[in-house]
């Protein structure tokens, strides 16, 4: 099984090279991309089964033993993130193929879309599997380099303008991250996460806190925590629909994953718990208020994306087993649902030529299937029972109530209000775009939606429903992952069987 561990990184990179060679063979390009991401999904499922049954899977790259060499580690958290990210990236790829964006559209020239998308996937998987801080930084840089290309595909004025903001903010966060990596190495003499788990505890409290805050600042920008989230609502909506969908579903969650990993493995003890709670509360409330004020579907979903990051940070801040379990469950739920909603927005744009609510109406009558594809994930995001969004929110709110204290109770109230306002925002989209009489855009002749686009979106809607049906077993996996995160010893012993040097 350890031989399989590098494949989620290596296969997309090899696929990227091959699709670049096949620049004039679009059909072969599509086949290579689908096979590569399908292979990733199969390997990810096998790794999750193994990690859940036997503990973390570890591979020493190049045969160099830890902590000297680079290690890839798939514990239950990393393997679960790998499974859901592989499923989402595969569905989004199929959607983009159906849209023809990888074939003829100026938005995504065939010569660069597939290789760049596969490089992005390799960066995401490398970040999830990284066993040391520098390899985590490399994973971020790989996915960011690819995202710089994808967000500006087509070279339109709007994409170049918003893409420039995205690039500047990303480079800033990377500089902070790299500086933090250097300071961590200077203070401890290592970057291996398992070894750092012991050495950081021996540092003076002030030094340890400074390193923690630097890493939190870097990851907070990447995760779009308030007040570090102003860049996101302007950057994502202008990109092509499949690009926006995969960015919304996964890129911010890589930042959340990094926060979960470092706050539990490297900095346990809750030194910045109050800061995280304040940030979580403001992220939820400010984000959802921004969503309520929007008149464009993509911008509205961008603000709900920011808002619901707050739920995940809330679980990290509480740092109990129940809270971490709820946070991990909510990450899985939100990756799936937020990606689905952006794909639906792409279908609306394909059908009506716009996502501006002022120009939409009557979509439920014109395309009933599209209405269903929107309604199910929208209610899921809002937390309507019995969907997975409801179950994840209840798990987090129960953990907050169990923790007690003024700040957790404020977060419980903020989480409840955010859920209600999310319901209001999504219901407003439903009432205007789908339920009211047809407006200018939807009054145009019917445009037949490509079957592969609809099929890929339907697959993600079904996956979101599957999270509800399989919530019991999934919560068991997230609870086990949370226990391992709090213990730290399963991860450390898997990487360093002889104990930290």
BAMAR-589636 format. One line per 10 residues: number of its first residue (from 1); their letters; for each residue y, x, z of C-alpha. Coordinates in steps of 0.02 Angstrom, whole numbers, plus 50000, padded with zeros to 5 digits. Example, Ala and Ser with C-alpha at 12.3 -4.5 7.8 and 13.67 -1.06 7.14 Angstrom:
REM residues 2
1> as> 49775 50615 50390  49947 50684 50357;
***
This chain:
REM residues 501
1> xxxxxxxxxx> 50000 50000 50000  50120 50145 50033  50103 50191 49849  50179 50022 49804  50333 50046 49911  50438 50147 49786  50400 50026 49644  50539 49898 49682  50663 50041 49654  50574 50140 49519;
11> xxxxxxxxxx> 50519 49996 49406  50695 49924 49378  50763 50099 49344  50626 50133 49216  50657 49961 49144  50843 49999 49130  50807 50159 49034  50686 50069 48918  50803 49923 48884  50942 50047 48842;
21> xxxxxxxxxx> 50827 50129 48715  50786 49957 48644  50969 49921 48614  50936 49844 48443  50780 49748 48495  50845 49603 48602  50677 49514 48613  50592 49671 48680  50738 49698 48798  50713 49526 48873;
31> xxxxxxxxxx> 50526 49553 48888  50547 49720 48977  50675 49647 49098  50567 49496 49143  50411 49603 49167  50506 49727 49276  50577 49593 49391  50413 49497 49392  50326 49657 49449  50456 49677 49586;
41> xxxxxxxxxx> 50421 49502 49650  50233 49529 49657  50252 49696 49747  50377 49621 49869  50257 49482 49917  50117 49608 49945  50231 49714 50055  50284 49564 50158  50104 49514 50190  50060 49691 50241;
51> xxxxxxxxxx> 50214 49715 50351  50186 49548 50439  50003 49586 50471  50002 49773 50509  50181 49826 50543  50308 49928 50442  50252 50013 50281  50324 50188 50261  50328 50308 50113  50391 50487 50121;
61> xxxxxxxxxx> 50475 50519 49954  50421 50684 49875  50297 50716 50014  50431 50783 50132  50398 50716 50307  50530 50624 50407  50657 50660 50473  50686 50800 50346  50636 50701 50192  50692 50532 50124;
71> xxxxxxxxxx> 50587 50387 50183  50572 50209 50119  50529 50081 50252  50474 49902 50229  50467 49814 50397  50464 49624 50405  50653 49609 50386  50664 49725 50235  50509 49650 50152  50574 49473 50175;
81> xxxxxxxxxx> 50741 49521 50099  50646 49604 49957  50547 49445 49919  50696 49327 49914  50805 49450 49816  50667 49478 49688  50643 49290 49664  50830 49262 49645  50860 49406 49524  50715 49349 49415;
91> xxxxxxxxxx> 50780 49169 49407  50957 49226 49368  50892 49340 49230  50798 49194 49151  50956 49088 49166  51061 49220 49077  50932 49235 48938  50934 49046 48914  51122 49048 48908  51118 49174 48767;
101> xxxxxxxxxx> 51237 49284 48866  51125 49434 48839  51111 49400 48652  51270 49350 48563  51409 49315 48688  51551 49438 48705  51537 49411 48893  51378 49514 48901  51340 49626 48753  51154 49652 48732;
111> xxxxxxxxxx> 51171 49841 48738  51228 49843 48919  51183 49679 49005  50996 49708 49033  51003 49892 49084  51151 49862 49198  51069 49710 49279  50911 49810 49312  51011 49953 49388  51096 49826 49501;
121> xxxxxxxxxx> 50926 49763 49556  50867 49941 49593  51021 49971 49701  50990 49812 49800  50807 49852 49833  50847 50032 49877  50973 49973 50006  50844 49857 50086  50711 49993 50094  50821 50141 50143;
131> xxxxxxxxxx> 50760 50233 50297  50914 50342 50319  51101 50314 50314  51134 50421 50161  51000 50334 50057  51078 50169 50112  51244 50235 50047  51160 50283 49883  51088 50108 49868  51262 50034 49891;
141> xxxxxxxxxx> 51336 50151 49761  51201 50111 49633  51228 49924 49649  51417 49943 49653  51421 50051 49496  51320 49919 49404  51426 49779 49475  51585 49861 49409  51515 49842 49233  51447 49666 49257;
151> xxxxxxxxxx> 51604 49593 49334  51711 49647 49187  51591 49600 49046  51686 49539 48895  51845 49631 48941  51952 49475 48958  52120 49493 49044  52067 49388 49194  51906 49487 49218  51991 49655 49205;
161> xxxxxxxxxx> 52127 49601 49328  52009 49531 49461  51881 49665 49426  52011 49798 49464  52037 49722 49637  51849 49719 49665  51833 49901 49613  51974 49960 49727  51907 49867 49878  51729 49927 49845;
171> xxxxxxxxxx> 51784 50108 49829  51883 50093 49991  51733 50026 50086  51624 50162 50011  51746 50297 50066  51744 50228 50243  51553 50220 50239  51539 50399 50175  51660 50462 50307  51557 50373 50441;
181> xxxxxxxxxx> 51397 50452 50372  51477 50625 50385  51535 50594 50563  51365 50528 50615  51282 50684 50547  51410 50796 50633  51380 50709 50799  51190 50696 50792  51124 50819 50663  51023 50686 50572;
191> xxxxxxxxxx> 51041 50533 50461  50864 50466 50480  50880 50292 50556  50727 50309 50667  50788 50475 50736  50966 50409 50755  50899 50268 50864  50868 50397 50999  51006 50523 50969  51151 50399 50963;
201> xxxxxxxxxx> 51103 50337 51136  51135 50512 51203  51314 50521 51137  51467 50488 51247  51514 50305 51246  51680 50334 51159  51604 50433 51016  51463 50308 50994  51586 50163 50990  51696 50249 50861;
211> xxxxxxxxxx> 51547 50278 50745  51490 50099 50769  51662 50030 50725  51675 50138 50569  51508 50078 50504  51550 49899 50550  51715 49911 50456  51628 49976 50299  51491 49844 50305  51614 49707 50354;
221> xxxxxxxxxx> 51710 49735 50192  51549 49729 50091  51490 49573 50184  51661 49488 50163  51694 49457 50347  51866 49391 50389  51996 49469 50382  51909 49586 50258  51863 49448 50136  52024 49411 50040;
231> xxxxxxxxxx> 51959 49504 49887  51806 49394 49857  51874 49221 49806  51981 49300 49671  51851 49422 49605  51690 49321 49586  51743 49161 49494  51805 49248 49336  51639 49338 49301  51504 49261 49189;
241> xxxxxxxxxx> 51404 49126 49279  51241 49225 49304  51339 49376 49364  51439 49272 49487  51278 49191 49548  51187 49353 49586  51343 49430 49664  51367 49279 49777  51186 49269 49825  51147 49452 49855;
251> xxxxxxxxxx> 51290 49577 49861  51371 49512 50019  51198 49491 50098  51163 49676 50074  51315 49704 50185  51249 49578 50311  51079 49663 50307  51162 49831 50344  51253 49753 50492  51091 49680 50560;
261> xxxxxxxxxx> 50998 49844 50538  51128 49957 50616  51179 49841 50758  50998 49818 50815  50921 49988 50778  51066 50108 50804  51187 50017 50921  51093 49895 51033  51175 49835 51191  51312 49723 51124;
271> xxxxxxxxxx> 51462 49840 51142  51555 49747 51005  51477 49576 51033  51642 49492 51074  51726 49569 50922  51584 49508 50811  51596 49334 50886  51782 49323 50853  51755 49386 50676  51612 49262 50648;
281> xxxxxxxxxx> 51716 49115 50709  51867 49160 50603  51757 49191 50451  51679 49019 50466  51840 48921 50496  51959 49013 50379  51830 49015 50240  51791 48830 50248  51976 48783 50258  52001 48883 50098;
291> xxxxxxxxxx> 51857 48789 50017  51932 48620 50062  52094 48667 49975  52016 48715 49807  52016 48615 49646  51896 48728 49551  51708 48727 49583  51685 48915 49571  51828 48955 49689  51770 48820 49809;
301> xxxxxxxxxx> 51595 48895 49813  51671 49069 49836  51759 49010 49994  51601 48926 50061  51513 49092 50028  51638 49180 50142  51630 49041 50271  51441 49043 50292  51435 49231 50316  51505 49186 50487;
311> xxxxxxxxxx> 51344 49100 50537  51245 49259 50506  51367 49368 50601  51361 49242 50744  51173 49273 50761  51198 49462 50758  51333 49450 50891  51223 49350 51010  51083 49477 50980  50948 49374 51067;
321> xxxxxxxxxx> 50778 49352 50985  50815 49170 50944  50988 49212 50873  50924 49355 50765  50782 49247 50703  50907 49110 50657  51020 49237 50572  50879 49307 50465  50821 49131 50420  50999 49085 50372;
331> xxxxxxxxxx> 51017 49240 50262  50860 49189 50165  50924 49010 50151  51099 49059 50098  51043 49184 49965  50943 49046 49882  51065 48901 49899  51226 48993 49859  51149 49069 49702  51089 48896 49649;
341> xxxxxxxxxx> 51262 48819 49668  51343 48952 49560  51210 48926 49427  51247 48739 49433  51432 48779 49411  51383 48877 49257  51288 48726 49191  51440 48616 49222  51548 48741 49127  51420 48744 48986;
351> xxxxxxxxxx> 51419 48554 48976  51603 48515 49005  51689 48677 48959  51773 48691 49129  51741 48695 49316  51915 48628 49356  51888 48468 49456  52045 48393 49380  51960 48393 49210  51788 48334 49265;
361> xxxxxxxxxx> 51711 48165 49299  51562 48057 49257  51435 48198 49251  51307 48096 49349  51310 47967 49210  51312 48091 49066  51184 48216 49135  51086 48141 49282  50976 48296 49299  51129 48406 49322;
371> xxxxxxxxxx> 51188 48287 49458  51022 48307 49551  51028 48496 49531  51198 48496 49614  51168 48365 49748  51012 48442 49827  51080 48619 49860  51253 48550 49904  51179 48443 50043  51070 48590 50093;
381> xxxxxxxxxx> 51223 48703 50109  51313 48571 50212  51167 48563 50334  51106 48386 50306  50935 48353 50387  50798 48397 50351  50850 48537 50234  50836 48722 50277  51024 48734 50301  51012 48609 50443;
391> xxxxxxxxxx> 50865 48701 50522  50951 48870 50511  51113 48803 50586  51020 48714 50727  50927 48875 50768  51090 48972 50780  51182 48838 50878  51038 48821 51001  51042 49009 51027  51229 48997 51062;
401> xxxxxxxxxx> 51205 48857 51188  51064 48954 51273  51174 49108 51285  51315 49011 51370  51490 49077 51404  51660 49035 51329  51646 49130 51164  51470 49069 51118  51525 48890 51152  51680 48913 51044;
411> xxxxxxxxxx> 51565 48977 50905  51451 48827 50927  51600 48711 50902  51664 48815 50756  51493 48811 50675  51483 48622 50692  51658 48596 50622  51621 48717 50478  51464 48619 50433  51560 48454 50431;
421> xxxxxxxxxx> 51701 48527 50325  51571 48602 50206  51500 48427 50188  51674 48362 50152  51707 48497 50021  51541 48472 49930  51556 48282 49940  51727 48297 49862  51652 48393 49716  51518 48259 49699;
431> xxxxxxxxxx> 51643 48116 49703  51763 48194 49578  51652 48289 49456  51497 48179 49457  51540 48005 49520  51712 47955 49455  51746 47897 49277  51734 48029 49140  51890 48135 49117  51953 48244 48975;
441> xxxxxxxxxx> 51817 48378 48981  51666 48266 49006  51726 48140 48878  51689 48265 48740  51528 48250 48636  51369 48284 48732  51316 48467 48736  51130 48495 48758  51101 48617 48900  50980 48760 48859;
451> xxxxxxxxxx> 50809 48724 48933  50787 48896 49009  50953 48882 49101  50902 48714 49173  50728 48777 49211  50788 48931 49306  50910 48826 49407  50774 48698 49444  50660 48838 49504  50791 48893 49630;
461> xxxxxxxxxx> 50818 48713 49687  50630 48699 49714  50632 48865 49808  50768 48796 49921  50660 48643 49955  50510 48756 49985  50608 48843 50123  50621 48672 50207  50437 48630 50185  50382 48803 50243;
471> xxxxxxxxxx> 50514 48818 50380  50382 48833 50518  50291 48985 50446  50457 49060 50389  50531 49044 50563  50374 49130 50629  50406 49277 50512  50590 49286 50559  50548 49273 50745  50423 49416 50730;
481> xxxxxxxxxx> 50552 49516 50634  50682 49481 50769  50562 49539 50905  50530 49702 50812  50717 49727 50786  50753 49709 50971  50607 49821 51023  50651 49957 50896  50489 50048 50937  50385 49975 50792;
491> xxxxxxxxxx> 50510 50044 50667  50531 50212 50754  50344 50241 50778  50306 50196 50597  50431 50322 50532  50403 50456 50666  50222 50436 50726  50236 50591 50836  50396 50531 50918  50577 50582 50883;
501> x> 50600 50771 50877;
***
